[in-house]
Amino acid sequence: MDARLIDKTVELLLEAAHVIILTGAGISTESGVPDFRSPGGIWERYDPTMFFIERFLADPEEVWRCMLDMHRSKEFSLWDARPNMGHHTLAYLEEVGIIRTVITQNIDNLHQKAGSKNVIEFHGNMLCARCMKCRRKYGYEQVLSDLETRLPPRCECGGILKPDAVFFGEAIPQDALKRSFQEAEDCDLMLVIGTSAQVEPAASLPLIAKGMNSLFRGLGGIPLPKARCSVVEINREPTPLTGRVSDFLIQGSAGEILSLIEKKIRSRKE
């Protein structure tokens, strides 16, 4: 990793007025949570169609049986995963007023476990379930208990529970979409952490932050100019944003890089 770029990021964080964070699977793999697409990821071990809404609607019992198998095998360790240094640094930066919002594509609840308060879950939260009939929400402890006695788990109203994550074929929750796009419009610094920036519509958020592509700005398809915004990537590999959208990439472990940033900011605040 480049120490000069870490120092530059510290300065940007301390100078910016509206900082937001966009995180992807790369920040959580360091907590033992496997991603979906990489070699050895979830798609190589489980049938990807289990995460299609059509499959769930056709056979919720089969999909829940797969979820239970993941939990018992410890291969998909969302339930037992703990936040790492990266998650804790972001919670600290929010606590001291440096960052406003974390927008996450992850479904693992680790930002909240670390203490982050203002989290927009772009793809929902796999540690909760929601009744498809009355929309009541249940925590994972309740769901796991129910799974031991019946499949699929059910609400008190009799409705079937569905994991509260966005399945393929489902729309991004409108509130999360609207809030995320507005945050991207308003920010003057965005850190993009641990994401390949290939899954839409989340991949468009850095472009919106830069004023390059906006659903809210301008009329007749002609965007209005936006005040300067910096976009900094923290990732193990370059992405489609690198050299085209982001100002620079700090290449390496998200947890290690963020912990160095936190250490430098703490020393400046003492």
Protein Blocks (a to p, Z undefined) as FASTA:
>chain_A
ZZklmmmmmmmmmmpmbdcddddfklmmmnopacfklghiaklmpcfklmgfklmmmmmm
lmmmmmmmmmmnomammlmpccdfklmmmmmmmmnomambdcdfbfnlmmmmnopabdcd
fkbpfkbccdfklopacdfklmmmmmmmoccdddfkopacddfbdcehiacdfklmmmmm
mmmmmpcbdcdehiahlacfklmmmmmmnopacfkgoeehiacdddddddddddfbdcfk
noklmmbdceddfklmmmmmmmmmmmmmZZ
